[in-house]
Amino acid sequence: PLEQAAASIVNPLTTVAMLDFVESKKSKGFINTAGASALGLMAIRLGNSKGLKSIAVVRRDQQVELCKEAGAFAALNSTSATFEDDLKKAVAESGTTIALDAVGGDLTRKLMTALPKGGEVHVYGALDMKPATADPSDLIFGVRTRHTCQLNFICRYMTAQRVLCNLIS
């Protein structure tokens, strides 16, 4: 209950910060690997209002429909046999150069492979509970240059959520 109350304030602010970041990078769209989460659905709607195309990545077919109804440019099930090809196609069609990765694990590598040269993957979560993976050639030889980092606004989000919980209790 307290965490939900804090999230009702912090999630919208985090969404605004994320999309401001995407806009600052001049990307025409973004990938969000927590597409059907409260934050992900907010990002789809806010992205649409800013003219950004969102690619929502989810893990269940029901979530694909939810994201499409919210207005996602593309909603993709990461467990689909055609996921990697579908992701590359959606990235190319949307002009996306930024991925916001809440999952980590092998999905991070798939995001790196799908983005164009100079694209960026920003890891802000670990829902997979496995280390994020990357192809060393992507990082060393610049075949597909990417950067992974912990976004500062996510750290602020978690701190703000804790502060709000303490204030409420």
C-alpha positions in Angstrom: 0.0 0.0 0.0 2.7 2.6 0.9 4.8 1.5 -2.1 1.8 1.9 -4.4 1.1 5.4 -3.0 4.7 6.4 -3.5 4.6 4.9 -7.0 1.5 7.0 -7.9 3.6 10.1 -7.5 7.0 8.8 -8.6 6.1 6.8 -11.7 4.7 9.8 -13.6 7.8 11.9 -12.8 10.1 9.0 -13.8 8.2 8.6 -17.1 8.6 12.3 -17.8 12.3 12.2 -17.0 12.8 9.1 -19.2 11.1 10.6 -22.2 12.9 14.0 -21.8 16.1 11.9 -21.9 14.9 10.1 -25.1 14.1 13.5 -26.7 17.5 14.9 -25.7 19.1 12.1 -27.7 17.1 13.1 -30.8 15.6 9.6 -31.1 12.3 9.3 -32.9 11.2 6.6 -30.6 12.2 4.3 -27.7 12.1 0.6 -26.7 10.7 -0.1 -23.2 11.2 -3.6 -21.9 8.6 -3.2 -19.2 6.0 -2.2 -21.7 2.9 -3.4 -19.9 3.9 -2.1 -16.5 2.3 1.1 -15.0 5.4 3.1 -16.0 5.5 1.4 -19.4 1.9 2.3 -20.2 2.4 5.9 -19.1 5.5 6.0 -21.3 3.4 4.9 -24.3 0.8 7.5 -23.8 3.2 10.3 -23.0 5.4 9.3 -25.9 2.5 9.6 -28.2 1.7 13.1 -27.0 5.3 14.0 -27.7 5.4 12.4 -31.1 7.7 9.6 -30.0 7.1 6.0 -31.3 7.2 3.4 -28.5 8.2 -0.2 -28.9 6.8 -2.1 -26.0 8.4 -5.4 -25.1 6.4 -7.8 -23.0 6.4 -11.4 -22.0 2.7 -12.5 -22.6 0.4 -12.2 -25.6 -2.3 -10.5 -23.4 0.2 -7.7 -22.7 0.8 -7.2 -26.4 -2.9 -6.3 -26.8 -2.8 -4.0 -23.7 0.1 -2.1 -25.1 -1.5 -1.8 -28.6 -4.7 -0.4 -27.0 -2.6 2.1 -25.1 -1.2 3.3 -28.5 2.2 1.6 -28.8 3.8 1.8 -32.3 4.8 -1.8 -31.8 4.1 -4.3 -29.0 6.3 -7.4 -29.1 6.3 -10.6 -27.1 10.0 -11.4 -26.1 9.1 -15.1 -26.0 8.0 -15.2 -29.6 10.1 -17.2 -32.1 10.2 -14.1 -34.3 11.0 -11.6 -31.6 14.5 -10.6 -32.7 13.4 -10.1 -36.4 10.3 -8.3 -35.3 12.3 -6.0 -33.0 14.8 -5.1 -35.8 11.9 -4.3 -38.1 10.1 -2.1 -35.6 13.3 -0.3 -34.7 14.0 0.4 -38.4 10.5 1.6 -39.2 10.3 3.9 -36.1 13.7 5.5 -36.2 14.4 4.3 -32.6 17.9 4.7 -31.2 17.3 4.3 -27.5 16.3 1.3 -25.4 15.2 1.6 -21.8 15.8 -1.9 -20.3 14.1 -2.9 -17.1 14.8 -6.6 -17.7 18.5 -7.2 -18.3 19.7 -10.8 -18.9 20.0 -11.8 -22.5 17.3 -9.3 -23.6 20.0 -6.6 -23.3 22.1 -8.3 -26.0 19.0 -8.6 -28.2 18.3 -4.9 -27.8 21.9 -4.0 -28.7 21.7 -6.1 -31.9 18.4 -4.5 -32.9 19.5 -0.9 -32.6 21.4 1.0 -35.3 25.0 2.0 -35.0 25.3 4.7 -32.3 22.1 3.5 -30.5 22.1 3.3 -26.7 20.7 0.7 -24.3 20.2 2.0 -20.8 19.7 -0.7 -18.2 17.6 0.5 -15.3 16.4 -2.8 -13.8 17.0 -6.5 -13.4 13.6 -8.2 -13.7 15.3 -11.2 -15.3 17.5 -11.5 -12.2 20.4 -12.5 -14.4 23.3 -10.3 -15.5 22.8 -8.2 -18.6 24.7 -9.7 -21.5 26.4 -8.1 -24.5 28.4 -9.2 -27.5 32.0 -7.9 -26.9 32.4 -7.0 -30.6 29.5 -4.6 -30.2 31.4 -2.8 -27.4 35.1 -3.2 -28.5 35.1 -3.0 -32.3 32.3 -0.6 -32.7 30.5 -2.8 -35.2 27.3 -1.6 -33.4 28.4 0.9 -30.8 26.2 0.9 -27.7 26.4 2.2 -24.2 24.9 0.6 -21.2 24.5 2.5 -18.0 22.4 2.8 -14.9 20.1 5.8 -15.4 20.5 8.4 -12.7 16.8 9.2 -12.6 15.9 5.6 -11.8 18.2 5.8 -8.7 16.3 9.0 -7.8 13.0 7.2 -8.4 13.8 4.5 -5.9 15.2 7.0 -3.4 12.1 9.2 -3.7 9.8 6.2 -3.3 11.5 5.3 0.0 11.4 8.9 1.2 7.7 9.1 0.4 7.0 5.8 2.2 8.8 7.1 5.3 6.8 10.4 5.2 3.5 8.6 4.8 4.1 6.1 7.6 
